[in-house]
Amino acid sequence: MAPSIPNLPLQPGVVTLSAAEREAGQWSRANIQKILELMHRDGLAVLDGCVADTSVLDRLRVSMATTSNEIKASKTSVTDFNHGVRSNFLQSPPLTDKSLLFAEVYQNPFAVAAVEAYLGKGSALAFLTANTALASTTDRQPVHKDASFVHPAAPYMAVVNFLLTEFRPSNGSTEFWLGSHNQTLPIEQVWKSADAIVPTCNIRQELLEERRKTRPPVQVEVPFGCLLLRDPRTWHAGMPNPSTDDRTMIALGYTAPWFPRDNRFLAPLSAETLLTSNPDVECLATFIPDSEWEEVCQKWGAGEPMQLKYLPKPEGWVTETMLKPEEKVVVEDVVAVSG
Ligand SMILES: O=C(O)CCC(=O)C(=O)O
């Protein structure tokens, strides 16, 4: 774990797209530098001004709130929820409704440019989902990375989150441990058993206490219309949502050009044209007929058709960070559900 520099801000830094940058269709060099400095220092950057027409976010929120209400009743087992905590689940955005297939969200040029600056040209879209923090909840997730495998010790993935509301502690904004991604290693994660081939996402308790002393976590405060760009190695946790409305963020996950591409996600044929429209960003989706996708698209629990399977197996996976069996910290009752 990287030592923490004193007096760093607790809230994430914001990079604002100017009118001139929007007009030019690209970030200035200075703002790309700022994005990269925040990403390398904090593992998280807030991007403001990338969505010109925030009514698209309103329309997605209305649609996804209806869906989240419909699917709540189907969530019965803890493994239907993320990290086994009944306050947050994964949800598919409405990809079969052509009136809601917004290029500003699914091919946002400023978000993609920020990802390419961080991961490299030739990055791929590796998953597309959303996190819903359910209204009137009181439980929090364990602190985790989104990496239930022996991850590379270099930026290999970036997630762009489109927030469909403002994000405040009062509606269950995410807790982030800024800077925790910097030199983080799989040895910081908990294993379910000594012979398991992959770790869980969860961070060892004693490391949390150590890090809290120097750079404590924060629940982010982000105005409506901003995006989050984050390195999934940055420690974080879904928090209770005390408000009366579900809080949702869409997540587009991109992998670096050198990262394995053997896992694919399911998407409907209606979204194929849009999701594959950037020739520089391969879309790692298997496209299936809309009716088939609609049958499975909200089944995100463990062993379900939509379960994220972008994770490499250790066999054949080259990394400097492999662990010896005696280095694994085992916590047998951890719920090893990722997302
Ligand atoms: O929805 C959130 O605020 C974060 C959820 C999360 O980290 C997860 O489910 O893995």
The ligand as a Gaussian input file, in Angstrom:
#p B3LYP/6-31G(d) Opt

LIG

0 1
 O      -23.368000       1.823000      -5.911000
 C      -22.370000       2.184000      -5.289000
 O      -22.312000       3.259000      -4.703000
 C      -21.152000       1.292000      -5.257000
 C      -21.497000      -0.154000      -5.417000
 C      -20.315000      -1.059000      -5.460000
 O      -19.208000      -0.670000      -5.220000
 C      -20.501000      -2.456000      -5.818000
 O      -21.634000      -2.935000      -5.809000
 O      -19.482000      -3.138000      -6.095000

